[in-house]
Amino acid sequence: MVSSAAAEVFIQGVTREGKTFRPSDWAERLAGVMSSFRPGGAQPGSHLNYSPWCIPTVIDGIKCVIVNRALRDYEPMAWDFVMNFARDNELKVSEGVAPQREERKAA
């Protein structure tokens, strides 16, 4: 369960059984679907980049999607979609604050 105090939620590309989640571009696909959910709402061309609230990345060699808590406040149904995706696919979910953007590798 994800607490309401976490600044960000990390959906990891590893199942609870420890298997790598497939397809290999799952993080980019999920973040792409969420691209229109952003501060100020969707703008012309916003589908061409990721939302700052849902970012695919690689952390310690594991593909992840970092979901900012602001998404839940802005659009609860989008938040539920992302969290249900993780639950339905039995992906590991952790919470906290991500390392600085400069330290992360792009997915």
N, C-alpha and C positions, 0 to 999 in steps of 0.2 A: 504494500500500500504506500502511496506517495503522500507525504505530509504536506500541509498547507504552508509550512514555513520555508520550504526549499526554494531557492532562487531559480534553480534550473533542474531539469530532470534529464538524465542521460539514458537513452534507449540504446542498449548495446547489441551489436550484431552477433550475439552468442545466446543460444537457448539456455534454459535453466539446466538442461542436461549437459551443457558444455560444448554443443555442436555449433559450428559456424553457420549462421543463417544465410540462406540463398534465396533469391539470386544475389550475385555479388554487388549489384547496383541498387539494392533495396533502400539504402539511406538517401541516395540522390532522388530516387523515385518518391519516397515519402515526403522529403523536403520540397520537392517540386510540386506535389499536390497541395502543400500548405503555403505556397509562395504568395498567394493573394492575401493571406492574413498577416497584416503588418500595421505598425503605427500609422494612423491616418487613413487606413483602408487601402484597397487596391487602387492603383494609379495606372494610367496608360504605360504599358511596357513593364509593369511590375512582375509579370509572369516570366520575365527573362532573367530574374535573379532570385535568390532565396530570401525568404523572410528573415529578418533578424531574430525572430522568435522561434525559428525551427531550422537549425543549421546542421547539414551533414558534415562530418569530420572523421578523422582517425585519431584515436587516443591510445597510446601504448600498443599500436598495431591492430587495434580492433575498430572496425567501422562503427560509428555511433551517430545518433541524431541528438543534438542538444536542443531541448524544448524549454523555452523561457516561460516562467510562471505567468507573465503578462498575457500570454495567449489564452489562458484560462479565464482571465478577467475580461478580455476583449471579446472572445467568442467561445463560450463554454462547449458548444457542439464540436468545434474544431479540436479543442483540447480532448474531449471524449473520444473523438475519432483516432487521434494519435495514441492515446493511452489504451484504447481497445485494440488497436493494431498490435501494440506490444504484448498485451495480455493474450490475444487470440493466437499469436505466433510464439508464445511462451518465451519471449525475450527477456533478458535480464534488464532491470530498471534500477538505477541508483539516483541519488539526488545530492545536490550541493551547489557549488559555484564552480564553473569551468575555469581551467587555467587561462591566463591571458591569451587573447587571440593570436599574438605573435608566436606563442609557444606551440600552437596547434598546427597540425598539417592539414591541408585541404584534402577532402575526400576525392 
